[in-house]
Amino acid sequence: MRDFRFLPEPPTRPGNGHLQDWALSPLPLIGEGAARARSAGVDVFRLRLGLPAVVGVGAAWNRAVLTDLGTFRSAGSLSRIVPYLSGGVILSDAPGHGGRRSLMNPGFGRAHLLALQARTRAALPGVPDGEFDALAWADGAVLRMLNAAYFSGEFDAGLLHAFLAPLRRPFPVPAIPRPLLFARVDAELRRLARVRLTGRGHDDLLAVLAPLPGGLEEARVSLAAAHDTTTHALAYAIWFLAQHPQWHAPEHHGAVLKEVLRLFPPGWMGSRRLSRDLDWNGVRLPRGALALYSPYLSGRDRAAQADLTDQLLGPLAAVRGGEELRRTAEALCDTGFSQVETASRLGIHANTLRYRMERIEALTGRSLALPETRSLWWLALQLERLQG
């Protein structure tokens, strides 16, 4: 059994281990750790963050952390030290977690979500013409949409901006306690909650959460989590579409968002604490260690990428005329799956293009009419180009 202390790890800095790089350049830090783990033939690596910490680099680790709720606990995780996330269902563990979710879920039926969708769309400002700062625009847009969804636009806009501003700064800024600011936010939440508890006509998120035990804390914590993640995803989606305008069409936006979330996940790292010693693929992990999982690393898993390219490009390479089909797939991706433009670019008749598309579908078992398939094709071709 391998000792945890001898796991691969990124280079450390004298006096602070990995803390400085964790705060200032965390993505290169964990990328280097993942590379060293793979070179050593393991799927975990060590970080020195003031307490034992282990990061997994594969899908199996992620599944274990997120499903074995008895071993991997939320209490004591990194969320505990960030006041914005320290509370509510985020920090609840089994068996209480399931009960808490069951208490909250009835208020989130389909009809209610459709009403919220309409309200947030109405609050969304138009996208500027020409060049603009996507992150600044997304920040303002998400503040307006969250105010609409949670409070029907009634929360003091200046206070909401001040409350969420530290989340736009790098760690450890979000972890610094701000008791006076939180007290002002809690007072505003209580004021708006009283209106909803004593009157009628509100169907926003606060109206759902206010009657629940601990509902105002849930509102505050989920508001912070929603702002950080939504702003990040929206800004990167706009940037991505600026780089690839052929995908800027409503039927493609769902696939674009999925790809953005794979490459630039807002929650790039999650954490739990080990409630017991754990033997993981021949490595003994100690009780109390931080167990970290990274959607950022998962989205760059070379093994998963190779599987994808094999699934889509492999069947084409194995048949006569496969190179012709491959060029067809590339042209479809380059034109945003416009059949008219693809046929013109390839210099072929529309019927010939449809025949080739049918062959591609038959060989891969995936319908090219589905947005998910189109995004996978685009991803597979991009990955192959990057792999050279």
C-alpha positions as CSV (number, residue, x, y, z in Angstrom):
1,M,0.0,0.0,0.0
2,R,1.5,3.3,-1.1
3,D,1.8,6.0,1.6
4,F,-0.1,9.3,0.8
5,R,3.0,11.3,1.7
6,F,4.9,9.9,-1.3
7,L,2.3,10.8,-3.9
8,P,3.4,13.0,-6.9
9,E,3.0,16.7,-6.3
10,P,3.7,20.0,-8.1
11,P,6.8,21.9,-7.2
12,T,6.4,23.7,-3.8
13,R,7.6,27.2,-2.6
14,P,9.7,27.6,0.5
15,G,7.6,28.3,3.5
16,N,4.1,28.0,2.1
17,G,4.0,24.7,0.1
18,H,1.4,25.2,-2.6
19,L,-0.6,28.0,-0.9
20,Q,0.8,30.9,-2.9
21,D,0.2,29.1,-6.3
22,W,-3.2,28.0,-5.1
23,A,-4.2,31.6,-4.5
24,L,-2.5,33.2,-7.6
25,S,-2.3,30.6,-10.3
26,P,-4.3,27.5,-9.3
27,L,-5.0,26.1,-12.8
28,P,-1.4,25.7,-13.8
29,L,-0.7,24.3,-10.4
30,I,-3.3,21.5,-10.7
31,G,-2.4,20.9,-14.3
32,E,1.2,20.2,-13.3
33,G,0.0,17.9,-10.5
34,A,-2.2,16.0,-12.9
35,A,0.6,15.6,-15.4
36,R,2.9,14.2,-12.7
37,A,0.3,11.9,-11.5
38,R,-0.3,10.4,-14.9
39,S,3.5,10.1,-15.5
40,A,3.7,8.1,-12.2
41,G,0.8,5.8,-13.2
42,V,-1.6,7.0,-10.6
43,D,-4.9,9.1,-10.7
44,V,-4.3,11.2,-7.6
45,F,-1.7,13.8,-6.5
46,R,-0.9,15.6,-3.3
47,L,-1.1,19.3,-2.5
48,R,0.3,21.1,0.6
49,L,-2.3,23.6,1.7
50,G,-1.7,23.6,5.4
51,L,-3.5,20.2,5.8
52,P,-3.3,17.0,3.9
53,A,-5.0,17.4,0.5
54,V,-5.4,15.0,-2.4
55,V,-6.7,15.8,-5.9
56,G,-8.1,13.1,-8.2
57,V,-7.7,13.4,-12.0
58,G,-10.2,10.8,-13.3
59,A,-13.9,10.2,-13.7
60,A,-13.8,7.3,-11.2
61,W,-12.5,9.7,-8.4
62,N,-15.1,12.3,-9.2
63,R,-17.9,9.7,-9.0
64,A,-16.7,8.4,-5.7
65,V,-16.4,11.9,-4.1
66,L,-19.9,12.9,-5.3
67,T,-21.7,9.7,-4.5
68,D,-20.0,8.1,-1.5
69,L,-21.6,10.6,0.9
70,G,-20.5,8.6,4.0
71,T,-16.8,8.7,3.2
72,F,-16.6,12.1,1.5
73,R,-18.2,14.8,3.8
74,S,-19.0,18.4,3.1
75,A,-18.4,19.5,6.7
76,G,-14.9,20.8,7.0
77,S,-14.4,21.3,3.3
78,L,-13.1,24.5,1.6
79,S,-16.6,25.9,1.5
80,R,-16.6,26.2,5.3
81,I,-13.9,28.9,5.2
82,V,-15.6,31.0,2.6
83,P,-18.4,33.0,4.3
84,Y,-20.4,33.2,1.1
85,L,-20.7,29.4,0.9
86,S,-20.6,28.5,4.5
87,G,-24.1,27.4,5.2
88,G,-27.3,25.9,3.8
89,V,-27.7,22.8,1.8
90,I,-24.2,23.2,0.4
91,L,-22.7,22.1,3.7
92,S,-25.3,19.5,4.7
93,D,-24.2,15.8,4.7
94,A,-26.0,12.5,4.6
95,P,-28.5,11.7,5.9
96,G,-29.6,15.3,6.5
97,H,-28.8,16.4,3.0
98,G,-31.6,14.3,1.4
99,G,-34.2,15.6,3.8
100,R,-33.1,19.2,3.2
101,R,-33.4,18.9,-0.5
102,S,-36.8,17.2,-0.2
103,L,-38.0,20.1,1.9
104,M,-36.8,22.7,-0.7
105,N,-37.7,20.9,-4.0
106,P,-41.5,21.2,-4.0
107,G,-41.3,24.9,-4.7
108,F,-39.3,24.3,-8.0
109,G,-41.9,22.8,-10.3
110,R,-42.0,23.2,-14.0
111,A,-44.6,26.0,-14.0
112,H,-42.6,28.0,-11.4
113,L,-39.4,27.6,-13.4
114,L,-41.0,28.7,-16.6
115,A,-42.2,31.9,-14.8
116,L,-38.7,32.5,-13.5
117,Q,-37.3,31.9,-17.0
118,A,-39.6,34.6,-18.4
119,R,-38.6,37.0,-15.7
120,T,-34.9,36.6,-16.1
121,R,-35.2,36.9,-19.9
122,A,-37.0,40.2,-19.4
123,A,-34.2,41.4,-17.1
124,L,-31.4,40.5,-19.5
125,P,-29.8,43.6,-21.2
126,G,-29.0,43.5,-24.8
127,V,-25.5,42.5,-26.0
128,P,-23.5,45.5,-27.1
129,D,-22.4,46.0,-30.7
130,G,-18.7,46.0,-31.5
131,E,-16.0,45.2,-29.0
132,F,-16.8,45.1,-25.3
133,D,-15.6,43.6,-22.0
134,A,-17.5,40.3,-21.9
135,L,-16.8,39.7,-18.2
136,A,-18.0,43.2,-17.1
137,W,-21.1,42.9,-19.2
138,A,-21.9,39.4,-17.9
139,D,-21.4,40.6,-14.3
140,G,-24.0,43.4,-14.7
141,A,-26.4,41.2,-16.7
142,V,-26.3,38.4,-14.0
143,L,-26.8,40.9,-11.2
144,R,-30.0,42.1,-12.9
145,M,-31.2,38.6,-13.7
146,L,-30.6,37.3,-10.2
147,N,-32.3,40.3,-8.7
148,A,-35.3,39.6,-10.9
149,A,-35.4,35.8,-10.2
150,Y,-34.9,36.1,-6.4
151,F,-36.5,39.4,-5.5
152,S,-38.6,40.6,-8.5
153,G,-36.0,43.3,-8.9
154,E,-36.7,44.8,-5.4
155,F,-33.3,44.2,-3.7
156,D,-31.2,47.3,-3.3
157,A,-29.0,47.2,-6.5
158,G,-26.1,49.0,-4.9
159,L,-26.1,46.7,-1.9
160,L,-26.3,43.6,-4.1
161,H,-23.4,44.7,-6.2
162,A,-21.3,45.4,-3.0
163,F,-22.2,42.0,-1.5
164,L,-21.1,40.0,-4.6
165,A,-18.1,42.2,-5.6
166,P,-15.5,40.1,-3.5
167,L,-16.5,37.0,-5.5
168,R,-15.0,38.7,-8.6
169,R,-11.6,38.8,-6.9
170,P,-9.1,35.9,-6.6
171,F,-8.7,33.8,-3.4
172,P,-8.3,34.6,-0.5
173,V,-10.4,37.8,-1.0
174,P,-13.8,35.9,-0.9
175,A,-12.7,34.1,2.3
176,I,-12.2,37.4,4.3
177,P,-15.1,37.9,6.8
178,R,-17.3,40.9,6.2
179,P,-19.7,40.9,9.2
180,L,-21.1,44.4,8.6
181,L,-21.8,43.8,4.9
182,F,-23.4,40.5,5.7
183,A,-25.6,42.1,8.4
184,R,-26.8,44.7,5.9
185,V,-27.6,41.9,3.4
186,D,-29.4,39.8,6.0
187,A,-31.5,42.9,7.0
188,E,-32.5,43.5,3.4
189,L,-33.4,39.8,3.1
190,R,-35.6,40.0,6.2
191,R,-37.3,43.1,4.9
192,L,-38.2,41.5,1.6
193,A,-39.2,38.2,3.2
194,R,-41.7,40.0,5.5
195,V,-43.4,41.4,2.4
196,R,-43.7,37.9,1.0
197,L,-44.8,36.2,4.2
198,T,-47.5,38.8,5.0
199,G,-48.9,39.4,1.5
200,R,-49.6,37.8,-1.8
201,G,-48.6,38.2,-5.4
202,H,-45.0,37.2,-5.2
203,D,-43.7,34.1,-7.0
204,D,-40.0,34.7,-7.0
205,L,-37.3,32.5,-5.4
206,L,-37.4,34.4,-2.1
207,A,-41.2,33.7,-1.9
208,V,-40.3,30.0,-2.1
209,L,-37.4,30.0,0.4
210,A,-38.7,32.5,3.0
211,P,-41.2,30.2,4.7
212,L,-38.7,27.4,5.1
213,P,-36.5,26.9,8.3
214,G,-33.2,28.5,7.4
215,G,-34.7,29.8,4.1
216,L,-33.0,33.2,4.2
217,E,-29.6,31.6,4.6
218,E,-30.3,29.4,1.7
219,A,-31.3,32.4,-0.3
220,R,-28.1,34.3,0.6
221,V,-25.8,31.3,-0.1
222,S,-27.4,30.2,-3.3
223,L,-27.4,33.8,-4.6
224,A,-23.6,34.0,-4.1
225,A,-23.1,30.6,-5.8
226,A,-25.4,31.5,-8.7
227,H,-23.7,34.8,-9.3
228,D,-20.1,33.5,-9.5
229,T,-21.0,30.5,-11.7
230,T,-23.4,32.2,-14.1
231,T,-21.3,35.2,-14.7
232,H,-18.3,33.1,-15.5
233,A,-20.2,30.8,-17.9
234,L,-21.9,33.7,-19.7
235,A,-18.7,35.6,-20.2
236,Y,-16.9,32.6,-21.6
237,A,-19.9,31.7,-23.9
238,I,-19.8,35.2,-25.4
239,W,-16.1,35.1,-25.9
240,F,-16.4,31.6,-27.5
241,L,-19.0,32.8,-29.9
242,A,-16.9,35.8,-30.8
243,Q,-14.1,33.4,-31.8
244,H,-16.5,31.0,-33.6
245,P,-19.4,33.1,-35.1
246,Q,-20.7,30.2,-37.2
247,W,-22.1,28.8,-33.9
248,H,-24.0,32.0,-33.0
249,A,-27.5,30.7,-33.7
250,P,-30.2,29.7,-31.2
251,E,-30.2,26.1,-32.2
252,H,-26.4,25.9,-31.3
253,H,-26.3,27.9,-28.1
254,G,-27.1,24.9,-25.9
255,A,-24.1,22.9,-27.4
256,V,-21.9,26.0,-27.1
257,L,-22.7,26.4,-23.4
258,K,-21.9,22.7,-22.8
259,E,-18.6,23.1,-24.5
260,V,-17.8,26.2,-22.5
261,L,-18.7,24.5,-19.3
262,R,-16.4,21.6,-20.2
263,L,-13.4,23.8,-21.1
264,F,-13.9,26.6,-18.5
265,P,-16.1,25.2,-15.7
266,P,-17.1,27.9,-13.2
267,G,-16.7,25.4,-10.4
268,W,-13.2,24.4,-11.4
269,M,-12.6,22.7,-8.0
270,G,-14.8,21.1,-5.4
271,S,-13.9,19.7,-2.0
272,R,-14.9,17.2,0.6
273,R,-13.2,15.8,3.8
274,L,-12.5,12.2,4.3
275,S,-14.4,10.8,7.3
276,R,-12.2,7.7,7.5
277,D,-9.0,6.2,6.1
278,L,-9.5,5.2,2.5
279,D,-7.6,2.8,0.3
280,W,-7.7,4.2,-3.2
281,N,-6.1,2.2,-6.0
282,G,-3.3,1.1,-3.8
283,V,-2.8,4.5,-2.0
284,R,-3.7,5.0,1.7
285,L,-5.5,8.3,2.1
286,P,-5.7,9.5,5.7
287,R,-8.9,10.4,7.6
288,G,-9.4,14.2,7.7
289,A,-7.6,14.9,4.4
290,L,-9.1,17.3,1.9
291,A,-10.5,15.3,-1.0
292,L,-10.5,17.6,-4.1
293,Y,-12.2,17.0,-7.4
294,S,-11.8,19.1,-10.5
295,P,-14.2,19.5,-13.4
296,Y,-11.4,21.5,-15.0
297,L,-9.1,18.5,-15.1
298,S,-11.9,16.2,-16.1
299,G,-12.7,18.3,-19.1
300,R,-9.1,17.9,-20.2
301,D,-8.8,14.1,-19.5
302,R,-6.7,12.8,-22.4
303,A,-8.2,9.3,-22.1
304,A,-11.7,10.6,-22.4
305,Q,-10.7,12.8,-25.3
306,A,-9.1,9.8,-27.1
307,D,-12.3,7.8,-26.5
308,L,-14.3,10.6,-28.2
309,T,-12.1,10.9,-31.2
310,D,-12.1,7.1,-31.6
311,Q,-15.9,6.9,-31.4
312,L,-16.5,9.5,-34.1
313,L,-13.4,9.5,-36.4
314,G,-12.4,5.8,-36.0
315,P,-15.4,4.4,-37.9
316,L,-14.8,6.8,-40.8
317,A,-11.1,5.9,-41.0
318,A,-12.0,2.2,-41.3
319,V,-14.1,2.4,-44.4
320,R,-13.5,3.2,-48.1
321,G,-14.2,6.8,-48.8
322,G,-13.7,7.7,-45.1
323,E,-11.5,10.7,-45.8
324,E,-14.2,12.1,-47.9
325,L,-16.7,11.7,-45.1
326,R,-14.2,13.3,-42.7
327,R,-13.9,16.4,-44.9
328,T,-17.7,16.5,-45.0
329,A,-17.8,16.5,-41.2
330,E,-15.2,19.2,-41.0
331,A,-17.1,21.4,-43.5
332,L,-20.4,20.9,-41.6
333,C,-18.7,22.0,-38.3
334,D,-17.0,25.0,-40.0
335,T,-20.4,26.2,-41.4
336,G,-22.4,25.6,-38.2
337,F,-24.1,22.6,-40.0
338,S,-25.5,24.7,-42.8
339,Q,-26.2,22.2,-45.5
340,V,-26.4,24.8,-48.2
341,E,-23.1,26.4,-47.3
342,T,-21.4,23.0,-46.8
343,A,-22.5,21.7,-50.2
344,S,-21.2,24.9,-51.8
345,R,-17.9,24.8,-50.0
346,L,-17.4,21.1,-51.0
347,G,-18.6,21.7,-54.5
348,I,-21.2,18.9,-54.3
349,H,-24.9,18.5,-54.9
350,A,-27.3,18.7,-51.9
351,N,-28.3,15.1,-52.5
352,T,-24.7,14.0,-52.3
353,L,-24.2,15.9,-49.1
354,R,-27.3,14.2,-47.6
355,Y,-26.0,10.8,-48.7
356,R,-22.7,11.5,-47.0
357,M,-24.4,12.7,-43.8
358,E,-26.5,9.5,-43.7
359,R,-23.3,7.4,-44.1
360,I,-21.7,9.3,-41.2
361,E,-24.7,8.7,-39.0
362,A,-24.8,5.0,-39.9
363,L,-21.1,4.5,-39.1
364,T,-21.1,6.4,-35.8
365,G,-24.6,5.6,-34.6
366,R,-25.3,9.3,-33.9
367,S,-27.8,11.6,-35.5
368,L,-26.3,14.8,-37.0
369,A,-29.7,16.5,-36.4
370,L,-29.0,16.6,-32.6
371,P,-27.2,19.6,-31.1
372,E,-25.4,17.2,-28.8
373,T,-24.0,15.2,-31.7
374,R,-22.9,18.4,-33.5
375,S,-21.0,19.7,-30.5
376,L,-19.3,16.3,-30.1
377,W,-18.2,16.4,-33.7
378,W,-16.8,19.9,-33.3
379,L,-15.0,18.8,-30.1
380,A,-13.6,15.6,-31.6
381,L,-12.1,17.5,-34.6
382,Q,-10.7,20.2,-32.4
383,L,-9.1,17.6,-30.1
384,E,-7.5,15.8,-33.0
385,R,-6.0,19.0,-34.4
386,L,-4.6,19.9,-31.0
387,Q,-3.1,16.4,-30.6
388,G,-1.4,17.0,-34.0
